[in-house]
Amino acid sequence: MIKAYAKTDIGKVREVNQDYYYISDSLDEVQLYMLADGMGGYNGGEIASKLAVQTAKNYIENNFKDIEKDKDSIIQLVGSAMEYANMVVYEKSKENAELEGMGTTLEICLIYNNKVFIGHVGDSRVYRIRKEFMRKLTQDHSYVQKLVKDGTITQEEAIHHPQKNMLMKALGCNAFVEPDVMVKGFLKDDILIIASDGLTNLVPQDDIFKMAKQSIEHAPKQLVDKANQNGGYDNITVVIIKNI
């Protein structure tokens, strides 16, 4: 049995909420949880995030029944859904000069058979809590993450780096995208957290861990409130999922 709670908030500075999320009903055959953080002037980011989530959701739901339910087939399905969503957002951005350059991050968590199949593009994040340990499952596709990986700067320096928001990879900005797709165990009592950078930039990982452990039902609102207290300079979205 899977329980999920989510909250999105415009924050204290932005005029539009460009984040968008989707959570499955607990009775749906395909257990699907998604989050997108859009970018682009005018209302481009808002359009990109919603379009990416809805396109990927429809793609997975339409094709899930026709695939073998083995690990490789589901990984391929999630990857194809990301690539298809990328194409749809990219085509849309070409239709209208005001939407040029729009794009979005996209996180997909498809839960099946005590496993989570994750698709990832951008700098939104997926974490898993197991017992007393929280682990980041995704690698940010950001310039700053590349600097950390290359050993140019430390993880601590990355937190306040001026080019923190610069993405190396996003969905819908180019005709093709190569998403990260992976599978991880999702056992009884495990908790998944999907969050936009409006949360992870403003709330320390320890606080995210503590609040999610305490109550998955109340944590989304508490985390959003905390991010707003700490400045709220971006849209904030968090989805929390527990294998009960």
ChimeraX attribute file (.defattr): number of C-alpha atoms within 10 A of each C-alpha:
attribute: neighborCount
match mode: 1-to-1
recipient: residues
	/A:1	8
	/A:2	16
	/A:3	16
	/A:4	19
	/A:5	17
	/A:6	22
	/A:7	19
	/A:8	21
	/A:9	22
	/A:10	20
	/A:11	23
	/A:12	15
	/A:13	12
	/A:14	12
	/A:15	10
	/A:16	15
	/A:17	19
	/A:18	27
	/A:19	28
	/A:20	29
	/A:21	25
	/A:22	17
	/A:23	18
	/A:24	17
	/A:25	14
	/A:26	13
	/A:27	9
	/A:28	9
	/A:29	12
	/A:30	17
	/A:31	17
	/A:32	21
	/A:33	24
	/A:34	24
	/A:35	31
	/A:36	34
	/A:37	31
	/A:38	29
	/A:39	21
	/A:40	20
	/A:41	12
	/A:42	13
	/A:43	16
	/A:44	23
	/A:45	26
	/A:46	23
	/A:47	23
	/A:48	33
	/A:49	28
	/A:50	21
	/A:51	21
	/A:52	33
	/A:53	26
	/A:54	15
	/A:55	18
	/A:56	25
	/A:57	23
	/A:58	13
	/A:59	18
	/A:60	20
	/A:61	16
	/A:62	10
	/A:63	11
	/A:64	17
	/A:65	11
	/A:66	8
	/A:67	11
	/A:68	10
	/A:69	13
	/A:70	9
	/A:71	14
	/A:72	11
	/A:73	13
	/A:74	22
	/A:75	20
	/A:76	16
	/A:77	21
	/A:78	27
	/A:79	25
	/A:80	19
	/A:81	25
	/A:82	32
	/A:83	20
	/A:84	19
	/A:85	27
	/A:86	31
	/A:87	21
	/A:88	19
	/A:89	27
	/A:90	24
	/A:91	16
	/A:92	18
	/A:93	23
	/A:94	13
	/A:95	10
	/A:96	10
	/A:97	8
	/A:98	14
	/A:99	21
	/A:100	18
	/A:101	17
	/A:102	27
	/A:103	30
	/A:104	34
	/A:105	29
	/A:106	30
	/A:107	30
	/A:108	28
	/A:109	26
	/A:110	22
	/A:111	20
	/A:112	18
	/A:113	9
	/A:114	12
	/A:115	15
	/A:116	21
	/A:117	23
	/A:118	25
	/A:119	26
	/A:120	30
	/A:121	29
	/A:122	27
	/A:123	29
	/A:124	26
	/A:125	24
	/A:126	26
	/A:127	19
	/A:128	22
	/A:129	19
	/A:130	16
	/A:131	10
	/A:132	8
	/A:133	8
	/A:134	20
	/A:135	13
	/A:136	15
	/A:137	17
	/A:138	20
	/A:139	16
	/A:140	21
	/A:141	21
	/A:142	19
	/A:143	17
	/A:144	26
	/A:145	22
	/A:146	15
	/A:147	14
	/A:148	15
	/A:149	12
	/A:150	10
	/A:151	10
	/A:152	12
	/A:153	15
	/A:154	14
	/A:155	14
	/A:156	9
	/A:157	12
	/A:158	16
	/A:159	13
	/A:160	11
	/A:161	11
	/A:162	10
	/A:163	11
	/A:164	16
	/A:165	13
	/A:166	14
	/A:167	17
	/A:168	15
	/A:169	21
	/A:170	25
	/A:171	31
	/A:172	29
	/A:173	21
	/A:174	16
	/A:175	13
	/A:176	13
	/A:177	19
	/A:178	15
	/A:179	24
	/A:180	17
	/A:181	22
	/A:182	20
	/A:183	18
	/A:184	13
	/A:185	14
	/A:186	21
	/A:187	15
	/A:188	13
	/A:189	14
	/A:190	18
	/A:191	25
	/A:192	26
	/A:193	26
	/A:194	26
	/A:195	29
	/A:196	29
	/A:197	22
	/A:198	25
	/A:199	29
	/A:200	21
	/A:201	19
	/A:202	21
	/A:203	18
	/A:204	12
	/A:205	15
	/A:206	10
	/A:207	12
	/A:208	21
	/A:209	20
	/A:210	13
	/A:211	17
	/A:212	23
	/A:213	18
	/A:214	10
	/A:215	12
	/A:216	21
	/A:217	17
	/A:218	15
	/A:219	23
	/A:220	25
	/A:221	19
	/A:222	16
	/A:223	23
	/A:224	25
	/A:225	16
	/A:226	18
	/A:227	26
	/A:228	23
	/A:229	13
	/A:230	13
	/A:231	13
	/A:232	22
	/A:233	17
	/A:234	25
	/A:235	27
	/A:236	31
	/A:237	32
	/A:238	28
	/A:239	24
	/A:240	26
	/A:241	23
	/A:242	23
	/A:243	16
	/A:244	11
